[in-house]
């Protein structure tokens, strides 16, 4: 696979909520902090997007798509001066997909999905992305239009299998939005995702992903990029944000942790398959990158297993409890 497919497959993005939002009149909604990635597309109308920690609000127009990778609290509003309503109250009916109408609808329509990252190292992707990825050029919007329109149709018509179709379309939107974002690297972005858009850095990163067990040297990677050793080392660090050998080690350890989590392979098998001559050398590198030894990592997984379905159910229960609490408080004040 290519590097982007490698990372997304390792992180296992899974959409467990796809829904539409049809608003009318004046409105403002606040969304709490969440785990994973949110991906949205504006079908019609306009609104403001504000994200915690980002100084300026973003004006969204019909056709715009945006990703929120960091899980920060954010707001959507027709008017930023309005007092926001909590999202749990507005979107409770969309628990299993569909379209939520607010204030009668008709003025603004949004479709989107929330992704849980099933892999153990979501920060590998999210830490190197800005808090907002905004797709707004006509050419880029056209690349996403079919998926957006088809998702809107599936959510509106509620045909058999529609929720599954909407989730697959949401995955397409996620990958396509990341592809388009990669192109921003040609305009000065930093991070592995940006670097893939650079012909020279992309060649080196692809080589690492194609054969992580190879005993790569800086000189070999520079040759793949068609550069001198010193120029390559400097450009890789400036473009990706870390030295090339650190990126190689980090990628190997992510592969190793995935195998420790999802296979029965012993360390004696994993270590040589990733280019390490001894278990000791592998364990030292693993602990340096992951903060604990491979055996401790495996023990922690056994003691505290990650269950994505259970986590999704926990979030669902939490949000339902919040909705009930808000409804009770409204009843009490009535």
C-alpha positions as CSV (number, residue, x, y, z in Angstrom):
1,X,0.0,0.0,0.0
2,X,1.0,3.7,-0.2
3,X,2.0,5.6,3.0
4,X,-1.4,7.3,3.5
5,X,-3.3,4.0,3.1
6,X,-0.7,2.4,5.5
7,X,-1.3,4.9,8.2
8,X,-5.1,5.0,7.9
9,X,-5.2,1.2,7.9
10,X,-3.0,1.1,11.0
11,X,-5.2,3.7,12.8
12,X,-8.4,1.9,11.6
13,X,-10.8,4.9,11.2
14,X,-14.4,3.8,11.8
15,X,-17.4,5.9,11.4
16,X,-20.1,5.2,14.0
17,X,-22.3,8.2,13.4
18,X,-23.2,9.8,10.1
19,X,-26.0,12.4,10.0
20,X,-27.4,15.4,8.3
21,X,-28.4,18.8,9.8
22,X,-31.1,21.0,8.2
23,X,-31.4,24.4,10.0
24,X,-33.5,27.5,9.5
25,X,-33.5,31.0,10.8
26,X,-30.9,32.0,13.4
27,X,-29.1,29.3,15.3
28,X,-25.9,28.5,17.2
29,X,-24.7,25.1,18.4
30,X,-21.8,24.2,20.6
31,X,-20.1,20.8,20.2
32,X,-18.0,19.4,23.1
33,X,-14.5,17.8,23.0
34,X,-14.5,14.4,21.3
35,X,-12.2,11.7,20.3
36,X,-11.4,10.9,16.7
37,X,-12.0,13.0,13.6
38,X,-15.1,14.8,12.4
39,X,-15.7,15.3,8.7
40,X,-18.4,17.6,7.3
41,X,-19.6,19.0,4.0
42,X,-21.9,22.1,3.6
43,X,-24.6,21.2,1.1
44,X,-26.4,24.5,1.0
45,X,-26.4,27.8,2.9
46,X,-23.6,29.5,5.0
47,X,-22.5,29.5,8.6
48,X,-19.6,30.3,10.9
49,X,-17.2,27.7,12.3
50,X,-15.3,28.5,15.5
51,X,-12.8,26.1,17.1
52,X,-11.3,26.3,20.6
53,X,-7.8,27.6,20.4
54,X,-8.1,29.1,16.9
55,X,-8.2,32.8,16.9
56,X,-10.4,33.5,13.9
57,X,-13.8,32.0,13.0
58,X,-14.1,30.4,9.5
59,X,-16.9,31.3,7.1
60,X,-18.3,28.2,5.5
61,X,-20.2,28.3,2.2
62,X,-22.1,25.8,0.1
63,X,-19.8,23.1,-1.2
64,X,-17.1,23.6,1.5
65,X,-15.8,20.6,3.3
66,X,-13.9,20.6,6.5
67,X,-12.2,18.2,8.9
68,X,-11.7,18.7,12.6
69,X,-8.9,16.2,13.5
70,X,-7.9,17.3,17.0
71,X,-11.2,16.7,18.8
72,X,-11.4,20.2,20.2
73,X,-14.7,21.8,21.2
74,X,-16.2,23.8,18.4
75,X,-19.2,25.8,17.4
76,X,-21.3,26.2,14.3
77,X,-23.6,29.3,14.0
78,X,-25.5,31.5,11.6
79,X,-24.5,34.3,13.9
80,X,-21.5,34.2,16.3
81,X,-23.2,36.6,18.7
82,X,-26.1,34.1,19.5
83,X,-26.1,32.0,22.7
84,X,-25.3,28.5,21.6
85,X,-27.4,25.4,22.3
86,X,-25.5,22.2,23.3
87,X,-25.2,19.7,20.4
88,X,-26.4,16.8,22.5
89,X,-29.8,18.3,22.7
90,X,-30.0,19.0,18.9
91,X,-28.5,15.9,17.6
92,X,-29.9,13.2,19.9
93,X,-32.4,12.1,17.2
94,X,-29.6,11.4,14.8
95,X,-28.0,8.6,16.9
96,X,-28.4,6.1,14.1
97,X,-28.2,8.4,11.1
98,X,-30.8,10.5,9.4
99,X,-31.4,14.2,9.1
100,X,-32.1,16.5,12.1
101,X,-34.2,19.5,11.4
102,X,-33.7,22.6,13.5
103,X,-35.8,25.8,13.5
104,X,-37.9,24.4,10.7
105,X,-34.9,23.9,8.4
106,X,-34.6,25.1,4.9
107,X,-31.7,27.7,5.1
108,X,-28.6,25.6,5.8
109,X,-27.9,21.9,5.2
110,X,-24.8,20.0,6.5
111,X,-23.8,16.3,6.2
112,X,-21.0,14.7,8.2
113,X,-19.6,11.8,10.1
114,X,-17.7,11.2,13.3
115,X,-14.8,8.7,13.1
116,X,-13.4,6.7,16.0
117,X,-9.7,5.8,15.4
118,X,-9.5,2.2,16.4
119,X,-5.7,2.1,16.4
120,X,-3.7,2.8,19.6
121,X,-1.8,5.7,18.2
122,X,-4.2,8.2,16.8
123,X,-1.8,11.0,17.6
124,X,0.4,9.9,14.7
125,X,-2.2,11.3,12.4
126,X,-3.9,14.0,14.4
127,X,-0.8,15.6,16.0
128,X,0.5,16.5,12.6
129,X,-2.7,18.1,11.3
130,X,-4.0,21.6,12.0
131,X,-7.1,22.0,14.1
132,X,-9.2,22.8,11.0
133,X,-8.7,21.4,7.5
134,X,-10.9,23.5,5.2
135,X,-11.5,22.4,1.6
136,X,-12.9,25.4,-0.3
137,X,-11.5,25.8,-3.8
138,X,-13.9,25.0,-6.6
139,X,-11.6,22.3,-8.0
140,X,-11.2,20.6,-4.7
141,X,-14.9,20.9,-3.8
142,X,-15.8,19.3,-7.2
143,X,-13.6,16.3,-6.2
144,X,-15.8,15.7,-3.1
145,X,-19.2,16.7,-4.6
146,X,-20.4,13.2,-5.7
147,X,-19.8,11.7,-2.3
148,X,-21.5,14.6,-0.5
149,X,-24.5,14.5,-2.7
150,X,-24.8,10.7,-2.5
151,X,-24.5,10.8,1.3
152,X,-27.3,13.4,1.4
153,X,-29.5,11.2,-0.7
154,X,-28.9,8.2,1.5
155,X,-29.6,10.1,4.7
156,X,-32.8,11.6,3.4
157,X,-34.3,8.5,1.7
158,X,-33.5,6.1,4.6
159,X,-33.4,3.1,2.2
160,X,-32.3,-0.4,3.4
161,X,-28.6,-0.4,3.9
162,X,-28.4,3.3,3.8
163,X,-26.5,3.8,7.0
164,X,-23.7,1.4,5.8
165,X,-23.6,3.2,2.4
166,X,-23.3,6.6,4.2
167,X,-20.4,5.3,6.4
168,X,-18.5,4.1,3.3
169,X,-19.1,7.5,1.6
170,X,-17.9,9.2,4.8
171,X,-14.6,7.1,4.6
172,X,-14.3,8.3,1.0
173,X,-14.7,11.9,2.1
174,X,-12.1,11.5,4.8
175,X,-9.5,10.0,2.5
176,X,-10.2,12.5,-0.3
177,X,-10.1,15.5,2.1
178,X,-6.7,14.3,3.4
179,X,-5.5,13.9,-0.2
180,X,-6.5,17.4,-1.0
181,X,-4.9,18.6,2.2
182,X,-1.6,16.9,1.2
183,X,-1.4,19.3,-1.7
184,X,-1.1,22.2,0.8
185,X,2.4,20.8,1.5
186,X,3.5,22.4,-1.8
187,X,2.7,25.7,-0.1
188,X,4.8,25.3,3.0
189,X,3.1,22.9,5.4
190,X,5.1,20.7,7.8
191,X,4.4,17.0,8.7
192,X,4.5,13.6,7.1
193,X,1.1,14.1,5.4
194,X,2.3,17.3,3.7
195,X,5.7,15.7,2.8
196,X,3.9,13.0,0.7
197,X,3.0,15.7,-1.8
198,X,6.7,16.5,-2.3
199,X,8.1,14.3,-5.0
200,X,11.5,13.8,-3.3
201,X,10.2,13.4,0.3
202,X,7.3,11.2,-0.9
203,X,9.8,8.9,-2.6
204,X,11.8,8.4,0.6
205,X,8.7,7.9,2.8
206,X,7.3,5.4,0.3
207,X,10.5,3.5,0.4
208,X,10.4,3.2,4.2
209,X,6.8,2.0,4.1
210,X,7.4,-0.5,1.3
211,X,10.2,-2.2,3.2
212,X,10.4,-1.1,6.9
213,X,12.7,-4.1,7.7
214,X,15.4,-2.9,5.3
215,X,18.4,-1.4,7.1
216,X,18.0,2.0,5.6
217,X,20.8,4.5,5.8
218,X,20.5,8.2,5.3
219,X,22.6,7.8,2.1
220,X,20.2,5.2,0.7
221,X,17.1,7.3,1.4
222,X,18.8,10.3,-0.1
223,X,19.5,8.3,-3.2
224,X,15.8,7.4,-3.4
225,X,15.0,11.1,-3.3
226,X,17.6,11.9,-5.8
227,X,19.5,14.2,-3.4
228,X,22.8,14.5,-1.7
229,X,22.9,13.1,1.9
230,X,23.2,16.5,3.6
231,X,20.5,18.2,1.5
232,X,18.1,15.3,2.0
233,X,18.7,15.2,5.8
234,X,17.9,19.0,6.1
235,X,14.9,18.9,3.8
236,X,13.4,15.8,5.4
237,X,13.6,17.4,8.9
238,X,12.2,20.7,7.6
239,X,9.4,19.1,5.6
240,X,8.4,16.2,7.9
241,X,9.3,17.8,11.2
242,X,11.6,15.0,12.4
243,X,14.9,13.4,11.2
244,X,14.5,10.7,8.6
245,X,16.0,8.0,10.9
246,X,13.6,9.0,13.7
247,X,10.7,8.7,11.3
248,X,11.9,5.2,10.3
249,X,12.1,4.1,13.9
250,X,8.7,5.5,14.8
251,X,7.0,3.8,11.9
252,X,8.6,0.4,12.8
253,X,7.4,0.8,16.4
254,X,3.9,1.6,15.3
255,X,3.9,-1.5,13.1
256,X,5.3,-3.5,16.1
257,X,2.7,-2.2,18.5
258,X,-0.1,-3.1,16.0
259,X,1.2,-6.7,15.8
260,X,1.5,-6.9,19.6
261,X,-2.1,-5.8,19.8
262,X,-3.6,-7.8,17.0
263,X,-1.5,-10.9,16.5
264,X,0.1,-13.7,18.5
265,X,3.5,-13.1,17.0
266,X,6.2,-13.2,19.7
267,X,8.9,-10.6,20.0
268,X,11.4,-13.1,18.6
269,X,9.5,-13.0,15.3
270,X,8.5,-9.3,15.3
271,X,12.0,-7.9,15.9
272,X,13.8,-9.4,12.8
273,X,10.8,-8.7,10.6
274,X,11.3,-5.0,11.3
275,X,15.1,-5.0,10.7
276,X,16.4,-5.7,14.2
277,X,19.2,-8.3,14.7
278,X,18.4,-8.9,18.4
279,X,15.4,-8.7,20.7
280,X,17.4,-6.5,22.9
281,X,18.0,-3.9,20.2
282,X,14.3,-4.0,19.3
283,X,13.2,-3.7,22.9
284,X,15.4,-0.7,23.5
285,X,14.1,1.1,20.4
286,X,10.5,0.2,21.3
287,X,10.8,1.5,24.9
288,X,12.5,4.8,23.6
289,X,9.6,5.5,21.2
290,X,6.6,4.0,23.1
291,X,7.6,4.7,26.6
292,X,7.5,1.1,27.8
293,X,9.0,-2.2,26.9
294,X,7.2,-4.6,24.4
295,X,6.3,-7.0,27.2
296,X,4.9,-4.2,29.4
297,X,2.9,-3.0,26.4
298,X,1.5,-6.5,25.8
299,X,0.7,-6.8,29.5
300,X,-1.1,-3.5,29.5
301,X,-3.2,-4.5,26.5
302,X,-4.2,-7.7,28.4
303,X,-5.0,-5.8,31.6
304,X,-6.8,-2.9,29.9
305,X,-8.0,-4.1,26.5
306,X,-9.3,-1.4,24.0
307,X,-12.8,-2.2,22.9
308,X,-14.0,0.3,20.3
309,X,-17.6,-1.0,20.4
310,X,-17.7,-0.6,24.2
311,X,-16.2,2.9,23.9
312,X,-18.8,3.9,21.3
313,X,-21.5,2.6,23.6
314,X,-20.0,4.5,26.5
315,X,-20.1,7.7,24.5
316,X,-23.7,6.9,23.4
317,X,-24.8,6.4,27.0
318,X,-23.0,9.6,28.2
319,X,-24.7,11.7,25.5
320,X,-28.1,10.2,26.2
321,X,-27.6,10.9,29.9
322,X,-26.7,14.5,29.1
323,X,-29.8,14.9,26.9
324,X,-32.0,13.5,29.7
325,X,-30.4,15.9,32.2
326,X,-31.0,18.9,30.0
327,X,-34.6,17.8,29.4
328,X,-35.2,17.5,33.2
329,X,-33.7,20.9,33.8
330,X,-35.9,22.4,31.1
331,X,-39.0,20.7,32.6
332,X,-38.1,22.0,36.1
333,X,-37.7,25.6,34.8
334,X,-40.9,25.5,32.8
